[in-house]
Amino acid sequence: MATLSKRPSRQQGIALITAIVIVAMASIAAVAMTHNLQLNIRRTGNIQAADQSYYYTLGSEAWSRGMLIRDLLDDESKKYDSLDENWAIELPPTPVEGGEVQAVTTDLQGRFNLNNLYLEAEAEAQAKQEAAVQLAIFQRILAALELPESIAQATQDWL
């Protein structure tokens, strides 16, 4: 009869270990769910901030567009624009939640895009002609800077 009394205590030990394992697994699952929830909350906040920044950017573009349209309508007889005109004025810092928005309209016509020199091997005649025009423009820029014009051809080959 002594052996019968040991079995229930052995079964109680196994039941205790099983209960501890179940609690541990439930704890791990709860921690994982909490971590995922925190990650999703952070991700949602980042998405909201990115969307808000995007809309601030759209607003800044609309402001710049309005300034350019106003400049065009104010003096239609002018054939050129200068950086002294109203369109070139910076958008004053505008306070928004979490910071401020500031915008600048920059004239990009005075810049040269090296990517315009790129010519595909199977390019059509019109694309080849446009690339040749861009190459000539780049060569004139190099000549004005007193740099060797061979840089233009080397740059086109590199692209």
C-alpha positions as CSV (number, residue, x, y, z in Angstrom):
1,M,0.0,0.0,0.0
2,A,2.9,2.3,0.4
3,T,3.5,2.3,-3.3
4,L,-0.1,3.5,-4.0
5,S,0.4,6.6,-1.9
6,K,3.4,7.7,-3.9
7,R,1.7,7.7,-7.2
8,P,-0.8,10.6,-6.5
9,S,2.1,12.8,-5.3
10,R,4.0,12.0,-8.5
11,Q,1.0,12.9,-10.6
12,Q,0.6,16.1,-8.7
13,G,4.2,17.1,-9.6
14,I,3.5,16.4,-13.3
15,A,0.3,18.4,-13.1
16,L,2.2,21.3,-11.5
17,I,4.9,21.2,-14.2
18,T,2.1,21.1,-16.9
19,A,0.4,24.1,-15.3
20,I,3.7,26.0,-15.2
21,V,4.4,25.3,-18.8
22,I,0.9,26.4,-19.8
23,V,1.3,29.6,-17.9
24,A,4.7,30.2,-19.4
25,M,3.3,29.7,-22.9
26,A,0.4,32.0,-22.2
27,S,2.9,34.6,-20.9
28,I,5.0,34.3,-24.0
29,A,1.9,34.7,-26.2
30,A,0.8,37.8,-24.2
31,V,4.2,39.4,-24.5
32,A,4.4,38.7,-28.2
33,M,0.9,40.2,-28.7
34,T,1.8,43.3,-26.6
35,H,5.0,43.7,-28.6
36,N,3.1,43.5,-31.9
37,L,0.5,46.0,-30.7
38,Q,3.2,48.5,-29.7
39,L,4.9,48.0,-33.1
40,N,1.6,48.6,-34.9
41,I,0.9,51.7,-32.9
42,R,4.3,53.1,-33.7
43,R,3.9,52.2,-37.4
44,T,0.5,53.9,-37.5
45,G,2.0,57.0,-35.9
46,N,4.8,57.0,-38.5
47,I,2.2,56.7,-41.3
48,Q,0.2,59.5,-40.0
49,A,3.3,61.7,-39.7
50,A,4.3,60.9,-43.3
51,D,0.8,61.6,-44.6
52,Q,0.8,64.9,-42.7
53,S,4.2,65.8,-44.1
54,Y,3.0,65.0,-47.6
55,Y,0.0,67.3,-47.2
56,Y,2.2,70.1,-45.9
57,T,4.3,69.6,-49.0
58,L,1.3,69.8,-51.3
59,G,0.3,73.0,-49.5
60,S,3.7,74.5,-50.0
61,E,3.6,73.5,-53.7
62,A,0.2,75.2,-54.0
63,W,1.6,78.3,-52.4
64,S,4.5,78.4,-54.8
65,R,2.2,77.7,-57.8
66,G,0.0,80.6,-56.7
67,M,3.0,82.9,-56.4
68,L,4.2,82.0,-60.0
69,I,0.7,82.5,-61.4
70,R,0.4,85.8,-59.7
71,D,3.8,86.8,-61.1
72,L,2.7,85.8,-64.6
73,L,-0.5,87.7,-64.4
74,D,1.0,90.8,-62.8
75,D,3.4,91.5,-65.6
76,E,2.7,89.5,-68.8
77,S,5.0,91.7,-70.8
78,K,8.2,90.6,-69.1
79,K,10.2,88.0,-71.0
80,Y,12.3,86.9,-68.1
81,D,12.1,86.3,-64.3
82,S,14.6,87.4,-61.7
83,L,15.2,86.3,-58.2
84,D,14.2,89.7,-57.0
85,E,10.5,89.0,-57.8
86,N,7.8,87.9,-55.3
87,W,7.9,84.3,-56.6
88,A,11.4,83.8,-55.2
89,I,10.5,84.9,-51.7
90,E,10.5,82.1,-49.1
91,L,7.3,81.0,-47.5
92,P,7.6,82.4,-44.0
93,P,7.9,79.8,-41.3
94,T,4.4,78.7,-40.6
95,P,3.8,77.0,-37.2
96,V,2.1,73.6,-37.4
97,E,1.6,70.9,-34.8
98,G,5.0,69.5,-33.9
99,G,7.0,72.1,-35.7
100,E,6.9,74.5,-38.6
101,V,6.7,74.5,-42.4
102,Q,8.9,76.5,-44.6
103,A,9.2,76.5,-48.4
104,V,11.5,78.0,-51.0
105,T,10.8,78.1,-54.8
106,T,14.0,77.5,-56.7
107,D,14.5,78.3,-60.4
108,L,16.0,75.1,-62.0
109,Q,16.2,76.4,-65.5
110,G,19.8,77.5,-65.0
111,R,20.9,73.9,-64.2
112,F,22.0,71.2,-66.6
113,N,20.7,67.6,-66.1
114,L,23.5,65.2,-67.0
115,N,20.9,62.4,-67.5
116,N,19.8,64.2,-70.7
117,L,23.1,62.9,-72.2
118,Y,22.1,59.3,-71.8
119,L,21.5,57.5,-75.1
120,E,20.2,54.0,-75.4
121,A,21.8,51.7,-78.0
122,E,18.4,51.2,-79.8
123,A,17.4,54.8,-79.5
124,E,15.2,56.3,-82.2
125,A,16.4,59.1,-84.5
126,Q,14.6,61.8,-82.5
127,A,16.1,60.6,-79.2
128,K,19.6,60.6,-80.8
129,Q,19.0,64.1,-82.1
130,E,17.9,65.3,-78.6
131,A,21.0,63.7,-77.0
132,A,23.2,65.4,-79.6
133,V,21.7,68.8,-78.8
134,Q,22.2,68.1,-75.1
135,L,25.8,67.1,-75.7
136,A,26.5,70.3,-77.6
137,I,25.0,72.3,-74.8
138,F,27.2,70.5,-72.3
139,Q,30.3,71.1,-74.4
140,R,29.5,74.9,-74.5
141,I,29.1,74.9,-70.7
142,L,32.5,73.2,-70.4
143,A,34.1,75.6,-72.8
144,A,32.7,78.6,-70.9
145,L,34.3,77.1,-67.7
146,E,37.5,76.6,-69.7
147,L,37.4,72.8,-69.2
148,P,38.2,70.3,-72.0
149,E,35.2,69.5,-74.1
150,S,36.3,65.9,-74.2
151,I,34.7,65.6,-70.7
152,A,31.3,65.8,-72.4
153,Q,31.8,62.8,-74.6
154,A,33.4,60.8,-71.7
155,T,30.5,61.6,-69.5
156,Q,28.0,60.5,-72.2
157,D,29.9,57.3,-72.6
158,W,29.9,56.7,-68.8
159,L,26.2,57.1,-68.6
